[in-house]
Amino acid sequence: MQDTFYITPEILLRTQTSPVQSRSLEKHDFSKGPLKMIAPGKVYRRDTDDATHSHQFHQVEGMVVGENITMADLKGTLLSVMQELFGEKHQIRMRPSYFPFTEPSVEVDVSWDEVTPDTKPEDIKWIEVLGAGMTHPNVLRMDGVDPEKYS
């Protein structure tokens, strides 16, 4: 997938806020506890603007790396944040996905409309709101973090 947005052949606008993660991993002293960080920023993609896509938008990345961090921790955090943002009347679902920098990876969808006990599952309309996953061991290694000890 090619999502880069070139101004000239030599100038590329950032497509992700991920570089903040690497700098944070390299500098963090894990003897003082897990790394917890949030990186908001404006990003640019070579997308066609429509109801659910924009060529420029604000992205927020979060990362927690420490001992004994699991996918269950990530799932609980995501569900809690989504319920705070969208309310308890909207359903949240997670689908397996692929991102080269996380393993396992998921995409999170929220129901477009509020869901009642009478709503049939086939009538629920979904919109993807985020991608997530556990930081890939190779990413940790590249930043000098032992993936056997930290996740």
N, C-alpha and C positions, 0 to 999 in steps of 0.2 A: 504494500500500500504506500503510495507516494502522497504525503500530505504537506510537503514543504512549500513555502511561499517565498520565492526569490524576488527581490527588488531589481537586482542586476545579476549577471552570472557570478559575481563575487560577494554579493550581500544577501544574506538569508535572515529573515525574521524568525525568532524562536517559535517552535511548534509545541513546546512543552515547558513546564516549570521544573522538570526533573533534575537539571544540574544542581539545584539547591540541595537535593538529597545527597549527592556524592560529596559535596563540600561538607555537609553536616556529618556524614558518616566518617570522613577522614579526620575531622577535628574532635569528634566526641570522645570523652573519657568514660568508657563503659564501667569503670570501677566505681563511678558515682551514680550508676543506675542506667535505666534504658534511655535511648534517644527518643524523644518525642518532639516532632516538628510539624509545622504547617507552612506551606509555601504558596501564597496567592500571587497571581500575576496575569498580565495580559499576554495572550498567545495568538498566533496567526497561522491559519491553515489554508491550503488551496482547496477550499470547499465551495460548492455552489450554495448561495444563501437560499434557504427555504424555511418552513415553519420550525424545523428542528435542527438546523445547521447554520453556522455563520462562519465567515472567513476570519473574523476576529472576535474574541470573547475573553472573558476572565475565567481562569482555571484556578482551582484550589487543590493542592496535593497535600496529603497528610501521610506521616510515616511514624511508626513505632517499631524500634528494633531493640531487643533485649533478650535476656534468658527466658526460655519457656513461653514465648509469645506464640500463639497458635491461630489457626484459621477460625477456630471458635471465638477467639477474642476479636478478630477482625469482623466476623459476622455479627456478633453482638453489638459492636460499636456502630457498624453501618446501619443496622436495624434501628438502633436508638436515635441516631442522627436523622434518619429518614422520617421516623415518626414525629420527631420534633419539627422538622421542616414542613411536612405535608399533612400531619394529623393522623389520628388513629383510624379515621374512616377510609383512608386510602390503603390499598393493599400494596405490599412490597414483595418483589420476587428477585431471586438471584439465579442467574444462569451461568453454567460453566462457559468460559471463554478462553482466549489465548492472547497474552501480551508477552513479548519476548523478555521483559524485565521482571515479571512476577511468575510464581509457580506455587500453588495453583492460582488461577485467575478467574474472576467472575465479572459479569456485568449486572448492574442493579437497575431494575425497572420499577416504576410506580404506576398505579392505576390512574388513568386519565381523569376518571370521575370517582366520586365517593362510592364505596361498595357497601351495600346493605345485606342483611341476611337473605333477602329475596333475590339478590343479583345472581344470575347464572354465570358460572365460570366462563362459558363461551361468549358472554356479552361484555366481558371486561376488556377495555382497550388499554394498552400499555404504552409507556414512553420510557426509553432508556435515559437514565439520569447520570450514571457514572460507571466507570470501570475501576476494578480494585484487584488486589491480590497480595500474597505474601512476597516480600522482596526475594528475588531469585538468588540462590546461593552464589552464582557467578558475579552478580552485582556486588554482593557483600565482599567477596574475595577481591575484586578489583579495587575496592576502597579500603582494603586492609583489615576487614572484619572476618573473623573465623565463623563460617556458617555452621560448623559442628556445635558451636557454643551459643551463637546468637541467631535469632530469626525475626 
